[in-house]
Structure formats: structure tokens, C-alpha cells
Amino acid sequence: MVVQFEDGKSLLLDIAQKAEITFDGLSEARLELLPPFVQLVEQVGPWWTFEVYAPSRGKIFLGTIRFREKEKKRDMHLRVKKSEPVASFAPVHPLLPEQEFSFPSAKGTLFLHPGEHLFSRGSFTSAFFHLRGEERLTVVVNEGEAVRFEGVEEGRVEGITFFHRGKQKGNVVLVLGGRVEFVGCAFIGGVQEKMSWMGNGVVVARGAQALFRRCVFAENEGAGMVVEKGAQVVVERSLFFRNGREGVFVRRGGRAVIDHSVFRENAWGISLARGAFGEVRNSTVEENSLGGILISREGQGAFCRNRIENHSVGVVQGSESSIRWEENVLSENTHDFLIE
């Protein structure tokens, strides 16, 4: 669950046992106070992720999560109660590969059994859903775009490989608006069309916010991921491998935060277009055919504790761009750093 942080806001969570909640909008904050039923999981850029535990049934826990940002105190108040069991329907709906599936009707938690699932009708538009598979064994295939998530208020996708099969031009997955989290997923086989945006593993657009944890973006003719204007992504512990263009391409007005990830044998590892923002930390960028990192004119970035190795050029920085550079290692590049 991703929530835009608002100082003084109260939030009621009704959960079965425990839940993850991510606060967005705290790029320069430090944590000062946690209630005993909340535990910090990780912090990446402006995103802070916590695990919240439910009390015994019939009780409500009250607590405050407190940050300090530019010497100003900022609080978010939590009320947590344990949800009542629902006996009228099963909480998890299993789906076998041979079953037909209609996206708009999907609600709640849907478990996809191992095998190949062909999703051929429409977009995934349910307000809330949890789409779950068995990692490396559950595959969603299509001869064009595999899945489109459109305007989803809160979605989580776990353990699914999305695969574009055939020669039809297309991206593998589109995230258009809303908030979706992908955990342990793969995006493979996008087919490019000349002079178009197709052929990418994932395209995040229309102001969408997306989190990717332990994901693989591989063998796409375009980029592993494209972040469009107004969209925001967080990428953690993921692999971008043998994509025909960039591992990650952030367009003007897009924003990407990348941590503990690997970019190998793409054209460029990471590319920031004019007016884009990227933060890359604790990552490895190596053996990409054109170069490691490209920051175009007026691009903005922060690069900390990364390894950038084995390129014709490690980093290209355009004029009027602005970057923060801390504790990075450049080695075995023909040219480590070029400023244009």
C-alpha cells in the first residue's frame, strides 16, 4: 500500500495480521519516532516502507510515525485494528492456465497456478487487487502486449513472468496511472517498431507510481523500462540484462530511484533525458555496448556508491545538467567520464 505523506493526517488500517505501507513524499526526512507495532523495512529516496502489525481482535492500536524534515516535525497518525474474518467467500481465487479470464471483473487476491496464462481481453482496471503467481513457474503470455494496468488505485503483482511472444510490435507491460507494486516479476520479449515507443519491458506513464522489487527486465528489443513524464518509479534489487536499448530510460519530467540493481549488456545502462531525474545507489553498471550512464542536457541525478565498469565510456554528462557524485568507482572504461 502506497500513501502520499500528509503532515497531521490520520490513517485507519484494518488488516488481518500484518501489512506493508509505503509513505511517498519524504525525500529529505529522517525518522524520529515509531509506535511499537510498526517496524521500518527500508527507505529508498522519498519512499519509506514499514511493516504494521495488527493487535488482538477487538482492540485498536493508536500511534504516531514522526519524521523531521528541514528541522520541521512531520507526523502521520495511525489507527490499526484486526479485520474480521469474512466467511461468505474465499479470500484467494485460484485460476488455472486453461481458464478464461476477464480483467475488469478481477477483485481481491487472484492466484495464478504454474503454467502459461493467456490474458486476451481488456485491461486490468480493478481499484484494488493482488495478483499472485509462483515465481519462475507462472507465466502470462501474449502475442502482443501481455498486460495493461490502467488507473489502478492500489495493486500488487507477485511472482509472475510477463512474456511477449511472437513478432507483433508491442511493449510487454503498461502501467497507466495509479499505483502498482511488482515483486519477483520478469518482463521479457518486447518487440520494437521503428520510430515508436514500443518494444519495452515496462512503460510507466500518465503519472503512475510503481515499485519494482527483485524483478528482471531482459531480452526486450527496446528498453527494459521507460519512465514517462509525471511518472515515478522505485527499483530495488533488480536486473536489467541484454535489452536492445537502455536498461532504464527516464523521459523528461519522469523520476526514477534505483537501489542495489545490476545493468549488464544493454545498449546504455541508464539514460536520463533532458529534464529527467534519476537517483542511483549501490548498483553495478557494466559491459553495456554504448556506455554506462547517459545524462542529457538539463538532466538531474544523484549517484552514490555505484560501480561503473567495462565500457567505451563510463559516464556522459550533457551541458547544463546537474548531478551529485559520491563514492562511485569507475574502472576499465576506455573513457571514464565525458562532458559534452
N, C-alpha and C positions, 0 to 999 in steps of 0.2 A: 504494500500500500504506500503510495507516494502522496505526500501532503505538502502544499505550499505553506511555508512557515509564516505565521502572522503573530506578531507580538501580542500577548494577552488573550489569545484565542483559547477556548475550551474545546476539547475533543473527547467524545464518548466512544469507547471501543467495546464492542460486545463480541467476545471471542470464546472459542471452545476451550483452549488450553494455553496456547501462546501464538503470537503473531509478530510479523516483521512490519515496521513502519519506517519510512524514509522521509525526512524533512528536507525540502528543497529551498534554497534561498539564503544560505548561511555561509557564504564564501569566505568571510573574514572573521568568523566567530571562533570562540574557544568555549568548551564545555565547562560549566561550573557546578551543576547540581543535577543529580539523578535520584528519583524515588527508588526504593528497594526492589520494586517489581519490574524495573526497566534496566536493561543491560546494553551497553554500546557494542555494536557488531563491527562497524567500520565507518570511516569518514573519507570521502573522495570529493575534492573540490567543494562545491556548495551543498553536496548531498551527505546527510548524516543518517545512518541506518541503525535502528535499535530493535532489540527483541523485547516484547512486552509479555508478561506472564499474567494469566487470569487468576483471580482469587477463588476461594471455595464458593460454590453456588449459594446464592442468596446474599452475598456480600458485594460491596462496591469499594474499590481502592481509589483513593484520590492522591494525586501527586503532581509535582511541577518539574518540568525539564527546563533548566536555566542555562542560557548562554550569555557571554559578554562579547559584544561586537563594538569596536571603537570606543571602549570604555562605557558603553551603554548596556544596561541589563535588559535581556530579552527573555521572556518566559512563554512557555506553552503549557497549559494545564490539561492533565489527563484524568479522565474518569474511566475505570476499567471494571467490567463485570463479566461473569462467566455466562455464556449463552445457554439458553435452554435447549435440550435435545428436541429435534423435530422428528416425529415418528411417522409422518404422513408420506414421506418419500425418502429414498436413499440419497445420501449426500453426494455420492460419486456415481456418475452414469458411464458405464463401460461401453466402448464402441469397437467392434471387430472390423478388420480391414474390408470385409465384403459388404458391410452395411452402408447404405446411402446416408449422407449427412447434409443437413441444411444449416448454413451458418447463422442466419438470423434467429433460429429457434434455440440456439445453444445458450444455456444459462447454468450457473453454478460450476461444479467441478466435472470435467469430462475426461475420462481416462481412455487413451488410445492403446489398445493391445499391440504387442510387437507385430510387425509386418508392414506392408505398404498400403497407405490410405490415399485414395484419390478424392480430393475435395474439388468438386467441379461446379459448385453453384454458389455464386454470390460472395459477399464479403463477410468478415467476422465483425458484427456490429453490436453484439450484446454489451450492455453497460458494464456488467461485472462478470468475469469468468476466470476459471483456472483450467487451462488445457495441459494435460499431463501425459507423458509417454514414458517408455522405458529407454533410457539413454543408450544410443547407438543401435537400438533394435527397432524403434518406432520411426517410420519414415513417411512423410507427407510428400507425394509426388504429383506433378502435373506437367503437361507438355508446354505450358506457358507459366504464368505467374502461379506460384504454389498457394500463397495465402495473402489476403489483404485484410489488415486490421484497421478499421475506419471509425474514428470518433469514439473509441472505447474509453469509458470513464476510468476503469481500473481493471487491468488484465495481467495474468501471469501465465507464461508458457514455459514448460519444464521438460527436458529430456527428449526433444523431438528434432529429427533431421529433416530440413526442408530442401527438396531436391527438384530442380528444373530439368525435366527430361525432354529430349527432342531438339529440333532445330528452330522452333518458333521463337521469335525475338521476345525477350522479356526479362524483368527482374525476378528474383526468387520470392522475396517478401517485401510488402509495402506496409509502413506504419504511418497512417494519415490522421494526425490529430490524436488527442487523448494521451493516456499513459499505459505503457505495456512494459513488463519486465520479462526478460528471457534468461533462463538458467540452464546450462548444459545443453544448448542447442547448436545446430550446424546449419549453414546456409551455403548451398553448393550448386554450381552449374548455370548461372545466369548467362544468357545469350545476347550478345551486343548487336545493335543496329548502328550503322554509321551515322554520325551527327545526331545522336539521340541520347537520352539518359538511361537507356535500357542496358541490361547485361550485368547488373549489380547484385550482390548477395542480399543486401538490405538497403532500402531507401527510407529515411525518416524525414517526414515533411509535414507541412501545414501546422507548425507549432507543436508537434508531438514531443513528448518526453519519453525516452526509452532507456532502460538499463539492461546491460548485457553482462552476465557473469559466466565465466567458464564456457565461452562459445567459440566456435570455429567458423571462419569465413574463408572458403577455399575454392580454387578452380572456377572462379567466375571470370567471364571474358571482360567485364567492366571492373569496377572497384569492389572490394569486399563490403564496404559500407559507404553510403553517401548521406551526408547530413545537410539538409536543405535550410534555407533562410527561416529563422524563427524556431527551428527545432533544436533540442538539447539532448545529448546522449552522455551516458557514463558507461565506460567499457572497463571491465576488470578481469584479469587473468584469462585473456582470450588470445587466440592465434589467428593471424591473417597470413595466408600461405598461397603462393602461386596464383594470385589474381592478376588479370591481364593489365589492369591499370593500378590505381592506388590500393594500398591496404585500407586506409580511411581517407576519404576526400570530404573536407568541410567547405561548403559553399559560403558565399557572402552572407553574413547575418546568422550563420549557424554556430553552434557551440558544442565542443566535444571535450570530455575529460577522460583520460586514458591512464590506467594504472596496472603495473605488473603484467604487461602483454608483450607478444612477440610478433614482429613483422618480418617475414622472410620470403624472398624470391617473388616479390611483386614487382611492378614497374617502379613505382615510388612506394616507400613505406608509408609515409604520412604526408598529405598535401593540404595546406591551408590556403584557400582562395583569398582574393582581395577582400578585406573587411571581415574575415572569419576569425574565430578564436579557438585555440586548442591548448589544453594543458596535458602534458605527457610526463609521467613519472615512473621510475623503477622499471623501465621497459627496455627491450632489446630490438634494435632495428639493424638488420644485417642482410647482406647479399641480395639487395634489390637491384634490378638491372639498370635503372636510370639514376637512382640516387636514394639516399636515406630519407631526408626530411626537406620539403619544399615549403617555404613561407613566402607567399606572393606579396606584392606591393600592398601596404596598409594592413597586412595580416597581423594578428596579435597572438603571442604564445608564451607559455611558461614551460620550461624543460628542466627537469631535476632528476639527477641520478639515473640517467639512461646510458646504454652502450650503443654506439653507432659505428658499425664496422663493415669492412669489405665492400666498399662502393667506389665507383669512379669519382663521385663527390658525396661527402657525408651530409652536409647541410648547405642549402642555398637560401639566402635571405634577401628578399627584394627590398628596394628602396622604400623609405617611409614606413617600413614595418617596425614592430616593437616587440622584443622578446626579453624574457628573463631567463638567464642561463646559469644553472648551479650544479656543480659536481657531476657533469656529464663526461663520459670517456669516448673519444674518437680515436680509432686505431685502424690501421691497414686500409685506409681510404687513399686513393690517388691524390685527391684534394679533400682535406677535412672540412674546410669552410670557405664558401664563396659568397661575396656580397655583390649584388647586381644593382 
